[in-house]
Amino acid sequence: MITIGLIREEKNPADNRVALTPAQCKWVQKNASVKIYVQPSQIRCFTDMEYSTAGITVTEDMEDCDILLGIKEVPVSSLKSEKTYLFFSHTKKQQPYNRQLFRSMIEKKITLIDYECMEHEDGQRILGFGFFAGIVGAHNGIMAYGKRTGDYEVNRVYEQKSLRSLVHTYFGLKLPAIKVAVTGSGRVAHGILEVMNLMGIIEVEPDEFVARGFEYPVFTQLKGRDLYINKIKGTYEREDFHLHPENYSSLFPPYTKHTDILMNGVYWDVNAPRLFDWNDFSDNSFHIQTIADITDDPGGSIPCNLGDGTLENPVYGVDKIHHTKTAPYLPGSIDVMAVGNLPNELPRDASRYFGQQLIKYILPDLIKGTSRVIDRATMLQKGILTQKYLYLQDYAGR
């Protein structure tokens, strides 16, 4: 029998999600050779009492656990030596802000299995919160535009108990004839599209979106081939783009002249072209008023992403001339919604979905001991870089 510990989230800002819900823990203990322990937490979206009622032991002591499950990065001071951890480490892109965390895991001979690196054979991500980030981000983008214009009002997502409750708030909502550009085709984009459909925003083709006006709210979805073109070949090939994004340029600038709200859900690589540049942003023809940068890469595909807002205050302004951060909804600025933990506004739904995927695709292999999926997602094996991640040697100080 293996023992699994659900560790307390300690990163600031606080994250209230969890890898397995109480009901899921109860099911796992009943149907698999697994014992689960839960660290107590005052901020988790499921209370200690809910876990206790489900028959799960709530305890501070995680020393006897074989595997420790979290969500966000574990503070260096809380890392336990020679343990196996699963969480989003945000280190595969050599993020400088987590370099010390990565080095500490090496020093403590930790085995790190990163959720972000878990993929099906075709490269599709297995675990993630992108769908719920898309839902919350799209809602917040629509909310921000309403606050800027005064044309309508929608409530905050976290004021609702569940996604079902949120959907009920859309009944009777009448939006003006806005034009929304949705970028991307992954889970984030799927969440955005869910909100577009629930709000009654009509989908139109990209060429139609640019060519004409509408008397009702519309959106268009821009996927890879709509957004990028090879500088030499004049074509778009998905695999080539992901291998050599530096060879591509952006096709998005014309849309900046015809869009009211941009909902950004594209994959970003440091070598990939931005959707637009600062010159586009400052041009008088730049029509976008609200940008929901849901994939949230500061200075990434959206150059005017100047850093994270918060769940409480997710929107800030960016001055069109000076490119500096301002209060939101001011004349002469563009509103940007950029938050790194958007699913925290629907934490119970997001955690339930995450746990379902974990149980379906990952947990059986964890119990068995290994699999190709887990092997490919193992960045560190007892503190040693695995073959796939040897490119991190300098980052790791090795």
GUGU-727207 format. One record per residue (C-alpha): residue number from 0; residue in one letter; x, y, z. Coordinates in Angstrom, 2 decimals. Each point is the difference from the previous one (the first is absolute). Layout:
GUGU-727207
+-----+--------+---------+---------+---------+
! num ! residu !      xx !      yy !      zz !
+-----+--------+---------+---------+---------+
! NUM !      a !       X !       Y !       Z !
...
+-----+--------+---------+---------+---------+
This chain:
GUGU-727207
+-----+--------+---------+---------+---------+
! num ! residu !      xx !      yy !      zz !
+-----+--------+---------+---------+---------+
!   0 !      m !    0.00 !    0.00 !    0.00 !
!   1 !      i !    1.27 !    3.46 !   -0.87 !
!   2 !      t !   -0.73 !    3.08 !    2.07 !
!   3 !      i !   -0.88 !    3.34 !   -1.55 !
!   4 !      g !    0.07 !    3.34 !    1.76 !
!   5 !      l !   -2.00 !    3.02 !   -1.15 !
!   6 !      i !    2.24 !    2.86 !    1.09 !
!   7 !      r !   -1.16 !    3.45 !    1.06 !
!   8 !      e !    0.38 !    2.78 !   -2.59 !
!   9 !      e !    2.39 !    2.60 !    1.38 !
!  10 !      k !    0.93 !    2.13 !   -3.00 !
!  11 !      n !   -0.89 !    3.70 !    0.15 !
!  12 !      p !   -2.46 !    1.05 !   -1.36 !
!  13 !      a !   -1.99 !   -2.80 !    1.61 !
!  14 !      d !   -1.38 !   -2.79 !   -2.17 !
!  15 !      n !   -3.11 !   -1.82 !    1.18 !
!  16 !      r !   -0.07 !   -2.89 !   -2.48 !
!  17 !      v !    0.85 !   -3.62 !    0.78 !
!  18 !      a !    1.04 !   -3.04 !   -2.03 !
!  19 !      l !   -2.71 !   -2.32 !    1.38 !
!  20 !      t !   -3.36 !    0.88 !    1.54 !
!  21 !      p !   -1.30 !   -1.76 !    3.13 !
!  22 !      a !   -2.38 !   -2.16 !   -2.05 !
!  23 !      q !    2.81 !   -0.96 !   -2.36 !
!  24 !      c !    2.29 !   -0.90 !    2.89 !
!  25 !      k !   -2.72 !   -2.19 !    1.47 !
!  26 !      w !   -0.49 !   -1.77 !   -3.35 !
!  27 !      v !    3.76 !   -0.54 !   -0.46 !
!  28 !      q !    0.44 !   -1.48 !    3.48 !
!  29 !      k !   -2.93 !   -2.33 !   -0.61 !
!  30 !      n !    1.05 !   -1.17 !   -3.47 !
!  31 !      a !    3.80 !    0.03 !    0.02 !
!  32 !      s !    2.84 !   -1.03 !    2.28 !
!  33 !      v !    0.53 !    3.58 !    1.15 !
!  34 !      k !   -0.09 !    1.78 !    3.33 !
!  35 !      i !   -0.48 !    3.78 !   -0.19 !
!  36 !      y !    0.93 !    2.64 !    2.57 !
!  37 !      v !   -0.87 !    3.68 !   -0.21 !
!  38 !      q !    1.89 !    2.88 !    1.56 !
!  39 !      p !   -2.35 !    2.42 !    1.78 !
!  40 !      s !   -0.68 !    3.26 !   -1.82 !
!  41 !      q !   -2.01 !    3.10 !    0.78 !
!  42 !      i !   -0.19 !    1.14 !   -3.64 !
!  43 !      r !   -0.74 !   -3.19 !   -1.94 !
!  44 !      c !   -3.34 !    0.04 !   -1.82 !
!  45 !      f !   -0.93 !   -3.28 !    1.70 !
!  46 !      t !    0.17 !    0.20 !    3.80 !
!  47 !      d !    1.89 !   -2.31 !    2.33 !
!  48 !      m !   -3.38 !   -1.15 !    1.30 !
!  49 !      e !   -1.11 !   -1.05 !   -3.47 !
!  50 !      y !    3.07 !   -2.22 !   -0.31 !
!  51 !      s !   -0.48 !   -1.43 !    3.50 !
!  52 !      t !   -3.66 !   -0.74 !   -0.73 !
!  53 !      a !    1.11 !   -1.86 !   -3.15 !
!  54 !      g !    2.23 !   -2.21 !    2.16 !
!  55 !      i !    3.30 !    1.68 !   -0.91 !
!  56 !      t !    2.58 !    0.57 !    2.74 !
!  57 !      v !    0.82 !    3.68 !    0.48 !
!  58 !      t !    3.49 !    0.36 !    1.43 !
!  59 !      e !    2.94 !    2.38 !   -0.06 !
!  60 !      d !    2.48 !   -2.87 !   -0.28 !
!  61 !      m !    0.81 !   -0.99 !   -3.59 !
!  62 !      e !    3.22 !   -1.89 !    0.82 !
!  63 !      d !   -1.45 !   -3.46 !   -0.64 !
!  64 !      c !   -1.49 !    0.92 !   -3.38 !
!  65 !      d !    1.58 !   -1.48 !   -3.12 !
!  66 !      i !   -1.39 !    2.66 !   -2.34 !
!  67 !      l !   -0.90 !    3.63 !    0.72 !
!  68 !      l !   -2.59 !    1.72 !   -2.21 !
!  69 !      g !   -0.32 !    3.78 !   -0.24 !
!  70 !      i !   -1.10 !    2.55 !   -2.55 !
!  71 !      k !    2.32 !    3.03 !   -0.03 !
!  72 !      e !    3.70 !    0.19 !    0.81 !
!  73 !      v !    1.04 !   -1.22 !    3.45 !
!  74 !      p !    1.96 !    2.57 !    2.04 !
!  75 !      v !    3.64 !   -0.98 !    0.42 !
!  76 !      s !   -0.36 !    0.00 !    3.78 !
!  77 !      s !   -2.78 !   -2.62 !   -0.21 !
!  78 !      l !    1.75 !   -2.48 !   -2.31 !
!  79 !      k !    0.56 !   -3.43 !    1.55 !
!  80 !      s !    3.18 !   -1.80 !   -0.96 !
!  81 !      e !   -0.07 !   -3.15 !   -2.14 !
!  82 !      k !   -3.75 !    0.17 !   -0.63 !
!  83 !      t !   -1.88 !   -0.33 !   -3.29 !
!  84 !      y !   -1.97 !    3.15 !   -0.85 !
!  85 !      l !   -2.64 !    0.69 !   -2.63 !
!  86 !      f !   -0.87 !    3.66 !   -0.60 !
!  87 !      f !    0.32 !    2.79 !   -2.58 !
!  88 !      s !    3.62 !    1.03 !    0.52 !
!  89 !      h !    0.16 !    2.58 !   -2.81 !
!  90 !      t !    3.64 !   -0.80 !   -0.68 !
!  91 !      k !    0.03 !   -1.73 !   -3.42 !
!  92 !      k !    0.37 !    3.37 !   -1.74 !
!  93 !      q !    2.83 !    0.92 !    2.39 !
!  94 !      q !   -2.16 !    2.54 !    1.78 !
!  95 !      p !    2.46 !    2.12 !    2.01 !
!  96 !      y !   -2.37 !    0.51 !    2.94 !
!  97 !      n !   -0.01 !   -3.77 !    0.72 !
!  98 !      r !    3.70 !   -0.69 !   -0.51 !
!  99 !      q !    0.69 !   -0.19 !    3.73 !
! 100 !      l !   -2.92 !   -2.41 !    0.46 !
! 101 !      f !    1.40 !   -2.28 !   -2.71 !
! 102 !      r !    3.50 !    0.06 !    1.48 !
! 103 !      s !   -1.38 !   -0.72 !    3.47 !
! 104 !      m !   -1.84 !   -3.06 !   -1.31 !
! 105 !      i !    3.27 !   -1.25 !   -1.44 !
! 106 !      e !    1.81 !    0.57 !    3.29 !
! 107 !      k !   -2.74 !   -1.84 !    1.90 !
! 108 !      k !    0.09 !   -2.94 !   -2.44 !
! 109 !      i !   -3.66 !    0.44 !   -0.87 !
! 110 !      t !   -1.80 !   -1.78 !   -2.82 !
! 111 !      l !   -2.03 !    2.59 !   -1.92 !
! 112 !      i !   -2.83 !   -1.12 !   -2.28 !
! 113 !      d !   -1.48 !    3.12 !   -1.59 !
! 114 !      y !   -3.70 !    0.10 !   -0.95 !
! 115 !      e !    0.80 !    2.36 !   -2.87 !
! 116 !      c !    2.22 !   -2.64 !   -1.62 !
! 117 !      m !   -2.61 !   -2.78 !    0.04 !
! 118 !      e !   -1.05 !   -0.60 !   -3.59 !
! 119 !      h !   -1.80 !   -2.59 !   -2.08 !
! 120 !      e !    2.03 !   -1.66 !   -2.77 !
! 121 !      d !   -1.15 !    2.67 !   -2.47 !
! 122 !      g !    1.32 !    2.81 !    2.22 !
! 123 !      q !   -3.37 !    1.07 !    1.41 !
! 124 !      r !    0.19 !    1.18 !    3.61 !
! 125 !      i !   -1.75 !   -2.33 !    2.45 !
! 126 !      l !   -0.37 !    2.18 !    3.08 !
! 127 !      g !   -0.74 !    3.68 !    0.30 !
! 128 !      f !   -2.44 !    2.68 !    1.03 !
! 129 !      g !   -0.08 !    1.77 !   -3.37 !
! 130 !      f !   -3.72 !   -0.52 !   -0.65 !
! 131 !      f !   -0.95 !    1.71 !    3.26 !
! 132 !      a !    2.60 !    2.74 !   -0.55 !
! 133 !      g !   -1.72 !    0.61 !   -3.34 !
! 134 !      i !   -3.44 !    0.21 !    1.60 !
! 135 !      v !    1.03 !    2.39 !    2.77 !
! 136 !      g !    2.25 !    2.07 !   -2.28 !
! 137 !      a !   -2.68 !    0.40 !   -2.66 !
! 138 !      h !   -2.55 !    1.02 !    2.62 !
! 139 !      n !    2.41 !    2.53 !    1.48 !
! 140 !      g !    0.77 !    1.41 !   -3.44 !
! 141 !      i !   -3.70 !    0.56 !   -0.69 !
! 142 !      m !   -0.37 !    1.47 !    3.50 !
! 143 !      a !    2.87 !    2.43 !   -0.56 !
! 144 !      y !   -1.42 !    1.27 !   -3.29 !
! 145 !      g !   -3.35 !    0.58 !    1.69 !
! 146 !      k !    1.68 !    2.02 !    2.74 !
! 147 !      r !    1.87 !    2.10 !   -2.56 !
! 148 !      t !   -3.05 !    0.79 !   -2.13 !
! 149 !      g !   -2.78 !   -0.11 !    2.60 !
! 150 !      d !   -2.17 !   -1.88 !   -2.53 !
! 151 !      y !   -0.68 !   -3.00 !    2.27 !
! 152 !      e !    1.11 !   -1.61 !    3.24 !
! 153 !      v !    0.95 !   -3.54 !    0.95 !
! 154 !      n !    0.91 !   -1.27 !    3.45 !
! 155 !      r !    3.30 !   -1.54 !    1.06 !
! 156 !      v !    0.50 !   -3.75 !   -0.51 !
! 157 !      y !    1.17 !   -0.70 !    3.57 !
! 158 !      e !   -3.36 !    1.27 !    1.30 !
! 159 !      q !   -1.56 !   -3.17 !   -1.46 !
! 160 !      k !    0.14 !   -3.41 !    1.68 !
! 161 !      s !    0.56 !   -1.94 !   -3.19 !
! 162 !      l !    0.17 !    0.13 !   -3.78 !
! 163 !      r !   -3.67 !   -0.91 !   -0.10 !
! 164 !      s !   -0.82 !    3.02 !    2.15 !
! 165 !      l !    2.14 !    2.20 !   -2.25 !
! 166 !      v !   -1.90 !   -1.13 !   -3.09 !
! 167 !      h !   -3.28 !    1.07 !    1.62 !
! 168 !      t !    1.32 !    3.57 !    0.29 !
! 169 !      y !    0.16 !    0.22 !   -3.80 !
! 170 !      f !   -3.75 !   -0.41 !   -0.44 !
! 171 !      g !   -1.39 !    3.29 !   -1.24 !
! 172 !      l !    3.42 !    1.53 !   -0.64 !
! 173 !      k !   -0.18 !    2.24 !   -3.08 !
! 174 !      l !    3.34 !    1.00 !   -1.45 !
! 175 !      p !    0.55 !    2.81 !   -2.52 !
! 176 !      a !    1.36 !   -0.61 !   -3.51 !
! 177 !      i !    3.53 !   -0.77 !    1.13 !
! 178 !      k !    2.62 !   -1.83 !   -2.03 !
! 179 !      v !    2.13 !   -2.53 !    1.90 !
! 180 !      a !    3.15 !   -1.64 !   -1.38 !
! 181 !      v !    0.84 !   -3.37 !    1.61 !
! 182 !      t !    3.53 !   -1.31 !   -0.59 !
! 183 !      g !    1.10 !   -3.60 !    0.46 !
! 184 !      s !   -1.45 !   -3.49 !   -0.35 !
! 185 !      g !    0.89 !   -1.81 !    3.24 !
! 186 !      r !   -1.73 !   -0.39 !    3.34 !
! 187 !      v !    0.11 !    3.71 !    0.79 !
! 188 !      a !   -1.68 !    0.79 !   -3.31 !
! 189 !      h !   -2.64 !   -2.66 !    0.64 !
! 190 !      g !   -0.85 !    1.68 !    3.29 !
! 191 !      i !   -0.26 !    3.37 !   -1.73 !
! 192 !      l !   -2.28 !   -1.44 !   -2.68 !
! 193 !      e !   -2.23 !   -1.48 !    2.71 !
! 194 !      v !   -0.60 !    3.48 !    1.41 !
! 195 !      m !   -0.51 !    1.51 !   -3.45 !
! 196 !      n !   -2.74 !   -2.56 !   -0.69 !
! 197 !      l !   -1.59 !    0.33 !    3.45 !
! 198 !      m !   -0.15 !    3.78 !   -0.38 !
! 199 !      g !   -1.59 !   -0.29 !   -3.44 !
! 200 !      i !    2.94 !    1.52 !   -1.90 !
! 201 !      i !   -0.18 !   -1.18 !   -3.62 !
! 202 !      e !    2.98 !   -1.56 !   -1.78 !
! 203 !      v !    1.03 !    1.39 !   -3.39 !
! 204 !      e !    2.85 !   -0.84 !   -2.38 !
! 205 !      p !    3.24 !    2.00 !    0.31 !
! 206 !      d !   -0.35 !    1.69 !   -3.41 !
! 207 !      e !   -3.57 !    0.98 !    0.76 !
! 208 !      f !    1.04 !    1.33 !    3.42 !
! 209 !      v !    2.42 !    2.43 !   -1.65 !
! 210 !      a !   -2.12 !    0.91 !   -3.02 !
! 211 !      r !   -3.29 !    1.14 !    1.55 !
! 212 !      g !   -1.87 !    1.32 !    2.99 !
! 213 !      f !   -2.75 !   -1.79 !    1.90 !
! 214 !      e !   -3.13 !    0.98 !    1.88 !
! 215 !      y !    0.60 !   -2.67 !    2.65 !
! 216 !      p !    3.01 !   -1.27 !    1.98 !
! 217 !      v !    2.36 !   -2.26 !   -1.95 !
! 218 !      f !    3.28 !   -1.83 !    0.48 !
! 219 !      t !    2.49 !   -1.67 !   -2.28 !
! 220 !      q !    2.47 !   -2.71 !    0.97 !
! 221 !      l !    3.52 !    0.42 !   -1.37 !
! 222 !      k !    2.05 !   -3.21 !    0.01 !
! 223 !      g !    3.62 !   -0.54 !   -0.92 !
! 224 !      r !   -0.32 !    0.40 !   -3.75 !
! 225 !      d !   -2.09 !    3.15 !    0.50 !
! 226 !      l !    2.67 !    1.54 !    2.25 !
! 227 !      y !    3.42 !   -0.96 !   -1.34 !
! 228 !      i !    1.78 !   -0.35 !   -3.33 !
! 229 !      n !    3.46 !   -1.28 !   -0.89 !
! 230 !      k !    2.09 !    2.99 !   -1.04 !
! 231 !      i !    1.57 !   -1.84 !   -2.93 !
! 232 !      k !   -2.46 !   -2.70 !   -1.05 !
! 233 !      g !   -3.16 !    2.05 !    0.51 !
! 234 !      t !   -1.72 !   -3.00 !    1.60 !
! 235 !      y !   -0.91 !   -1.30 !    3.47 !
! 236 !      e !    0.90 !   -3.47 !    1.24 !
! 237 !      r !   -0.91 !   -0.70 !    3.62 !
! 238 !      e !    2.89 !   -2.31 !    0.83 !
! 239 !      d !    2.53 !    2.24 !   -1.72 !
! 240 !      f !   -1.36 !    3.04 !    1.85 !
! 241 !      h !    0.48 !   -1.67 !    3.37 !
! 242 !      l !    3.51 !   -1.11 !   -0.96 !
! 243 !      h !    1.08 !    3.27 !   -1.64 !
! 244 !      p !   -2.31 !    2.84 !    1.09 !
! 245 !      e !    2.72 !    2.53 !   -0.77 !
! 246 !      n !   -0.59 !   -0.64 !   -3.73 !
! 247 !      y !   -3.54 !    1.35 !    0.20 !
! 248 !      s !   -1.59 !    3.44 !    0.08 !
! 249 !      s !   -3.41 !    1.07 !    1.29 !
! 250 !      l !   -3.13 !    0.40 !   -2.13 !
! 251 !      f !   -1.97 !    1.58 !    2.83 !
! 252 !      p !    0.67 !    3.78 !   -0.41 !
! 253 !      p !   -2.89 !    0.56 !   -2.48 !
! 254 !      y !   -2.42 !   -1.33 !    2.64 !
! 255 !      t !    1.05 !    2.72 !    2.44 !
! 256 !      k !   -1.93 !    2.47 !   -2.18 !
! 257 !      h !   -3.28 !   -1.92 !    0.22 !
! 258 !      t !   -0.06 !   -1.51 !    3.50 !
! 259 !      d !   -1.54 !    1.34 !    3.22 !
! 260 !      i !    1.11 !   -2.82 !    2.32 !
! 261 !      l !    2.95 !   -2.35 !   -0.46 !
! 262 !      m !   -0.16 !   -3.35 !    1.82 !
! 263 !      n !    3.51 !   -1.45 !   -0.21 !
! 264 !      g !    0.46 !   -3.75 !    0.40 !
! 265 !      v !    3.04 !   -0.73 !   -2.17 !
! 266 !      y !    3.02 !   -2.10 !    0.88 !
! 267 !      w !    3.06 !    2.20 !    0.56 !
! 268 !      d !    3.67 !   -0.67 !   -0.54 !
! 269 !      v !    2.73 !    2.55 !    0.61 !
! 270 !      n !    0.97 !   -0.28 !   -3.69 !
! 271 !      a !   -3.55 !    0.32 !   -1.31 !
! 272 !      p !   -1.25 !    3.23 !   -1.57 !
! 273 !      r !   -2.24 !    2.22 !    2.08 !
! 274 !      l !   -3.55 !    0.47 !   -1.26 !
! 275 !      f !    0.73 !    3.72 !   -0.41 !
! 276 !      d !    2.73 !    2.41 !    1.03 !
! 277 !      w !    0.13 !    3.26 !    1.94 !
! 278 !      n !   -0.25 !    2.05 !   -3.20 !
! 279 !      d !   -3.29 !   -1.72 !   -0.84 !
! 280 !      f !   -1.17 !    0.62 !    3.57 !
! 281 !      s !    0.69 !    3.74 !   -0.17 !
! 282 !      d !   -1.43 !    0.49 !   -3.49 !
! 283 !      n !   -3.26 !    1.94 !   -0.27 !
! 284 !      s !   -1.50 !   -2.90 !   -1.97 !
! 285 !      f !    0.42 !   -2.39 !    2.97 !
! 286 !      h !   -3.67 !   -0.57 !    0.83 !
! 287 !      i !    0.31 !   -2.57 !    2.81 !
! 288 !      q !   -1.25 !    1.34 !    3.34 !
! 289 !      t !    0.29 !   -3.11 !    2.19 !
! 290 !      i !    2.55 !   -2.83 !   -0.07 !
! 291 !      a !   -0.52 !   -3.16 !    2.03 !
! 292 !      d !    3.45 !   -1.62 !   -0.13 !
! 293 !      i !   -1.14 !   -3.33 !    1.38 !
! 294 !      t !    3.16 !   -1.98 !   -0.73 !
! 295 !      d !    1.71 !    2.83 !    1.89 !
! 296 !      d !    3.63 !    0.22 !   -1.11 !
! 297 !      p !    1.31 !    3.40 !    1.17 !
! 298 !      g !    1.62 !    1.70 !   -2.98 !
! 299 !      g !   -0.89 !   -3.05 !   -2.10 !
! 300 !      s !   -2.49 !   -0.31 !   -2.85 !
! 301 !      i !   -1.68 !    3.14 !    1.38 !
! 302 !      p !    2.75 !    2.65 !    0.43 !
! 303 !      c !   -2.21 !    2.20 !    2.19 !
! 304 !      n !   -0.28 !   -2.74 !    2.64 !
! 305 !      l !    1.99 !    1.86 !    2.65 !
! 306 !      g !   -0.45 !   -2.66 !    2.69 !
! 307 !      d !   -2.74 !   -1.64 !    1.99 !
! 308 !      g !   -3.03 !    1.57 !    1.51 !
! 309 !      t !   -1.70 !   -1.80 !    2.87 !
! 310 !      l !   -3.23 !   -1.96 !    0.34 !
! 311 !      e !   -1.40 !    2.93 !    1.98 !
! 312 !      n !    1.19 !    2.60 !   -2.55 !
! 313 !      p !    0.69 !   -1.85 !   -3.25 !
! 314 !      v !   -0.04 !    3.00 !   -2.35 !
! 315 !      y !    2.47 !    2.84 !   -0.45 !
! 316 !      g !    0.54 !    2.60 !   -2.70 !
! 317 !      v !    2.95 !    0.54 !   -2.31 !
! 318 !      d !    0.62 !    3.51 !   -1.33 !
! 319 !      k !   -0.04 !   -0.01 !   -3.82 !
! 320 !      i !    2.80 !    2.52 !   -0.33 !
! 321 !      h !    2.31 !   -0.61 !    2.96 !
! 322 !      h !   -0.63 !   -3.77 !    0.28 !
! 323 !      t !   -0.19 !    0.24 !    3.78 !
! 324 !      k !   -2.45 !   -1.63 !    2.39 !
! 325 !      t !   -2.97 !    2.15 !    1.08 !
! 326 !      a !   -3.30 !   -0.42 !    1.78 !
! 327 !      p !   -2.55 !   -1.82 !   -2.19 !
! 328 !      y !   -2.72 !    1.58 !   -2.13 !
! 329 !      l !    1.79 !    3.33 !   -0.59 !
! 330 !      p !   -0.11 !    1.97 !   -3.27 !
! 331 !      g !    3.21 !   -0.51 !   -1.95 !
! 332 !      s !    0.64 !   -3.47 !    1.41 !
! 333 !      i !   -0.80 !   -3.58 !   -0.94 !
! 334 !      d !   -1.33 !   -2.35 !    2.67 !
! 335 !      v !    1.94 !   -3.22 !    0.60 !
! 336 !      m !   -1.31 !   -2.98 !    1.98 !
! 337 !      a !    2.97 !   -2.22 !    0.93 !
! 338 !      v !   -0.13 !   -2.38 !    2.97 !
! 339 !      g !    2.10 !   -3.12 !    0.52 !
! 340 !      n !   -2.50 !   -2.01 !    2.05 !
! 341 !      l !   -3.35 !    0.68 !   -1.65 !
! 342 !      p !   -1.46 !   -3.48 !    0.77 !
! 343 !      n !    0.05 !    0.99 !    3.69 !
! 344 !      e !   -3.26 !    1.83 !   -0.67 !
! 345 !      l !   -1.64 !   -3.40 !   -0.72 !
! 346 !      p !    2.20 !   -2.16 !    2.23 !
! 347 !      r !   -2.35 !   -2.86 !    0.81 !
! 348 !      d !   -1.00 !   -0.59 !   -3.63 !
! 349 !      a !    3.60 !    0.37 !   -1.17 !
! 350 !      s !    1.33 !   -2.37 !    2.66 !
! 351 !      r !   -2.69 !   -2.58 !   -0.72 !
! 352 !      y !    0.89 !   -0.02 !   -3.71 !
! 353 !      f !    3.74 !   -0.17 !    0.69 !
! 354 !      g !   -0.47 !   -2.91 !    2.40 !
! 355 !      q !   -2.09 !   -1.92 !   -2.53 !
! 356 !      q !    2.80 !    0.21 !   -2.56 !
! 357 !      l !    2.60 !   -0.91 !    2.63 !
! 358 !      i !   -1.94 !   -3.11 !    1.01 !
! 359 !      k !   -0.72 !   -1.03 !   -3.58 !
! 360 !      y !    3.41 !    0.48 !   -1.61 !
! 361 !      i !    2.71 !    0.29 !    2.67 !
! 362 !      l !   -0.91 !   -1.68 !    3.30 !
! 363 !      p !    0.02 !   -3.60 !   -1.31 !
! 364 !      d !    3.55 !    0.50 !   -1.30 !
! 365 !      l !    1.10 !    1.60 !    3.28 !
! 366 !      i !   -1.29 !   -3.05 !    1.85 !
! 367 !      k !    1.70 !   -2.31 !   -2.50 !
! 368 !      g !    3.23 !    1.95 !    0.42 !
! 369 !      t !    0.70 !    1.39 !   -3.44 !
! 370 !      s !   -1.17 !    0.52 !   -3.58 !
! 371 !      r !    1.15 !    1.80 !   -3.12 !
! 372 !      v !   -2.15 !    2.99 !    0.93 !
! 373 !      i !    1.48 !    0.23 !    3.49 !
! 374 !      d !    3.54 !   -0.64 !   -1.24 !
! 375 !      r !   -0.31 !    2.87 !   -2.49 !
! 376 !      a !   -1.35 !    2.30 !    2.71 !
! 377 !      t !    2.75 !   -0.85 !    2.53 !
! 378 !      m !    2.36 !    2.98 !   -0.06 !
! 379 !      l !    2.07 !   -1.10 !    2.98 !
! 380 !      q !    0.63 !   -3.55 !    1.20 !
! 381 !      k !    1.29 !    0.12 !    3.57 !
! 382 !      g !    1.52 !    3.40 !   -0.69 !
! 383 !      i !    1.56 !   -0.90 !   -3.36 !
! 384 !      l !   -1.12 !    1.49 !   -3.31 !
! 385 !      t !   -1.56 !   -2.63 !   -2.24 !
! 386 !      q !    1.10 !   -0.35 !   -3.63 !
! 387 !      k !   -2.86 !    2.05 !   -1.47 !
! 388 !      y !    0.80 !    2.97 !    2.22 !
! 389 !      l !    3.78 !    0.12 !   -0.29 !
! 390 !      y !   -0.43 !    3.35 !   -1.79 !
! 391 !      l !   -0.66 !    1.41 !    3.50 !
! 392 !      q !    3.56 !   -0.66 !    1.20 !
! 393 !      d !    1.02 !    3.67 !    0.10 !
! 394 !      y !   -3.33 !    0.93 !    1.57 !
! 395 !      a !    0.54 !   -2.70 !    2.60 !
! 396 !      g !    3.55 !    1.17 !    0.70 !
! 397 !      r !    1.43 !   -3.25 !   -1.28 !
+-----+--------+---------+---------+---------+
